Amino acid sequence: MKKSVEEDVFIPLYPKSTVEDKASLRSKFQERRFWSAVKLLSNVVLWDGIVQEDKVRDLGLSKLLNRYLLLNILNTPLGLDNIQKCNKVVACLPERWFQDLKGGSTLPELRNFSQHLLQ
């Protein structure tokens, strides 16, 4: 899993003006790479409970979400596409990771993502 996250994930960052045209090849390529990384996130998280939780959280959240997915989400104009991306990421996260948290708090690895959601 670590090798896949470190070597197989690539999401190019293009200027917003370049990817606003959803029909452009750059935009389509960036979207395919993003959704491929989301699928990898969902597969990594499936190992929760089998592999040590801290390893799964490190790979899934620290490396995959914060290093690749969040940059793309922040570069996506606010609107339906951004909401859809955020919803898919949230759907990947196991509920048990949040059971012991106090109201209004989140996992340390999710602080930046949570701030984006609040905005």
C-alpha positions in Angstrom: 0.0 0.0 0.0 2.8 2.4 0.9 4.5 1.8 -2.5 1.2 2.5 -4.3 0.6 5.8 -2.4 4.2 7.0 -2.8 4.8 5.8 -6.4 1.5 5.4 -8.3 -0.4 8.5 -7.3 0.0 11.6 -9.5 -2.4 14.4 -9.8 -1.2 17.3 -11.8 -2.0 20.7 -10.7 -2.9 23.1 -13.5 -4.0 26.7 -13.1 -7.7 27.1 -12.4 -8.1 28.9 -15.7 -6.8 25.8 -17.5 -9.2 23.3 -15.8 -12.3 25.4 -15.8 -13.1 24.1 -19.2 -14.3 20.6 -18.3 -13.9 19.4 -21.9 -10.2 20.2 -22.0 -7.8 17.3 -22.0 -5.9 18.6 -19.0 -9.1 18.9 -17.0 -10.2 15.4 -17.9 -6.8 13.9 -17.1 -6.7 15.7 -13.7 -10.2 14.5 -12.9 -9.4 10.9 -13.8 -6.2 11.0 -11.6 -8.2 12.5 -8.7 -10.9 9.8 -8.8 -8.2 7.1 -9.1 -6.6 8.5 -5.9 -10.0 8.6 -4.1 -10.5 4.9 -5.0 -7.0 4.2 -3.6 -8.0 6.0 -0.4 -11.1 3.9 0.0 -9.1 0.7 -0.6 -6.4 1.8 2.0 -9.1 2.6 4.6 -10.6 -0.9 4.1 -7.5 -2.3 5.8 -8.5 -0.5 9.0 -8.9 -3.1 11.8 -6.6 -5.5 9.9 -3.5 -3.3 9.7 -2.5 -1.0 12.6 -4.8 2.1 12.7 -1.9 4.5 12.8 -0.4 3.0 9.7 -3.7 3.2 7.8 -4.3 6.8 9.0 -0.8 7.8 8.0 -1.1 6.4 4.5 -4.7 7.4 3.9 -4.9 10.8 5.6 -1.4 12.2 6.0 0.0 11.0 2.7 -2.9 10.5 0.3 -5.5 13.0 1.4 -3.3 15.8 2.6 -0.6 15.4 0.0 -2.7 14.8 -3.1 -6.4 15.0 -2.8 -6.7 18.1 -0.7 -4.6 20.1 -3.1 -6.9 19.2 -5.9 -10.0 19.9 -3.9 -8.6 23.4 -2.9 -7.9 24.0 -6.6 -11.4 23.1 -7.7 -13.8 26.1 -7.9 -16.4 26.1 -5.2 -19.6 24.5 -6.4 -21.2 21.1 -7.1 -17.9 19.5 -8.2 -16.1 20.5 -5.1 -19.0 19.3 -2.9 -19.1 15.9 -4.7 -15.3 15.5 -4.2 -15.6 16.3 -0.5 -18.5 14.0 -0.1 -16.6 11.1 -1.6 -13.6 11.6 0.6 -15.8 11.8 3.7 -17.6 8.6 2.6 -14.2 6.8 2.7 -13.5 7.6 6.3 -14.4 4.9 8.9 -17.0 6.2 11.5 -15.1 4.5 14.4 -12.2 7.0 13.9 -14.6 9.7 15.2 -16.3 7.9 18.0 -14.1 9.1 20.8 -13.8 12.7 19.7 -15.3 15.5 21.6 -17.9 17.7 19.9 -16.4 20.2 17.4 -13.0 18.4 17.2 -11.5 16.3 14.5 -8.5 14.1 13.8 -5.3 16.0 13.6 -4.7 14.7 10.0 -8.1 16.2 9.0 -7.7 19.7 10.3 -7.0 21.3 6.9 -9.8 19.3 5.2 -12.2 20.3 8.0 -11.3 23.9 7.6 -12.1 23.7 3.9 -15.5 22.1 4.7 -16.3 24.9 7.1 -15.6 27.5 4.5 
